[in-house]
Amino acid sequence: MKAYWIAHVDVSDPVHYQQYTQRAPAAFAAFGGRLLARGGRSEAMEGRPTPQRSVVIEFDSYAQAVACYRSEQYQQACSYRQGVARVEVIIVEGVEP
């Protein structure tokens, strides 16, 4: 069953944040992740204000999604966004069609 990363991101230093965005896609690809949405137009209908960026990444399984997040490769990429972005990441299992 597929799983999804849903991330909300507010970037305070776009120049330094690019260090993360240059490294993270390789980790996603290593675990079969596919970007479905990244930073396009969005509008918060309920809850907190609209983040600067919303990201959705699809994985073939919940285990792959979690393994990617916990991987050394992804955590190393995350180190480049420390102090330059506020990030919320939720991993959610999909439903059978």
C-alpha positions as a printed Julia matrix, in Angstrom:
97×3 Matrix{Float64}:
  0.0    0.0    0.0
  1.39   3.38  -0.97
  2.44   5.98   1.58
  2.97   9.72   1.37
  5.15  12.33   2.95
  3.2   15.52   3.5
  5.48  18.41   4.37
  4.8   22.03   5.17
  7.82  24.3    4.94
  8.51  27.93   5.8
 11.94  29.05   4.61
 13.74  31.93   6.3
 16.97  31.74   4.25
 16.32  30.59   0.66
 20.0   30.68  -0.32
 21.07  28.24   2.39
 17.9   26.16   1.98
 19.06  25.34  -1.55
 21.77  23.17   0.02
 18.95  20.93   1.27
 16.96  20.98  -1.99
 20.06  19.97  -3.94
 20.65  16.89  -1.76
 17.23  15.59  -0.67
 15.95  14.38  -4.09
 18.72  11.76  -4.28
 17.49  10.28  -0.99
 13.89  10.26  -2.23
 14.95   8.48  -5.43
 17.01   5.91  -3.5
 13.8    4.81  -1.74
 11.53   5.04  -4.77
 10.0    8.38  -3.78
  8.16  10.39  -6.43
  7.41  14.09  -6.01
  3.71  14.74  -6.59
  3.59  18.36  -5.41
  6.32  20.81  -4.49
  5.76  24.44  -3.7
  3.0   25.21  -6.19
 -0.01  27.36  -5.54
 -1.82  26.48  -2.3
 -4.4   27.9    0.07
 -5.11  26.89   3.65
 -8.82  26.21   4.02
 -8.64  25.31   7.74
 -6.0   25.23  10.44
 -2.73  27.08  10.39
 -1.9   29.73   7.8
 -0.71  28.57   4.39
  2.96  27.55   4.55
  5.37  28.93   1.97
  5.8   25.46   0.49
  3.76  22.27   0.63
  5.33  19.05  -0.59
  3.8   15.62  -1.26
  6.04  12.63  -2.02
  4.65   9.19  -2.87
  6.38   5.94  -1.88
  5.41   2.38  -2.74
  5.04   1.47   0.94
  4.9    2.94   4.42
  8.12   1.09   5.27
  9.96   2.74   2.36
  8.68   6.18   3.36
  9.85   5.76   6.95
 13.17   4.21   5.88
 13.84   7.16   3.59
 13.18   9.69   6.34
 15.4    7.82   8.8
 18.17   7.14   6.27
 21.62   8.59   6.77
 21.43  10.15   3.3
 18.22  12.05   4.04
 19.23  13.06   7.56
 22.47  14.45   6.16
 20.43  16.52   3.66
 18.24  17.73   6.55
 21.27  19.07   8.37
 21.53  21.76   5.67
 18.1   23.16   6.48
 18.69  23.48  10.23
 18.14  27.06  11.27
 16.98  28.18   7.8
 13.52  26.57   7.61
 10.66  25.44   9.81
  9.47  22.05   8.58
  6.64  19.7    9.49
  6.71  16.23   7.93
  3.94  13.66   8.32
  4.05  10.19   6.81
  0.62   8.78   6.05
 -0.39   5.42   4.64
 -2.62   5.51   1.58
 -5.87   3.63   1.07
 -6.64   0.77  -1.24
 -8.58   1.93  -4.3
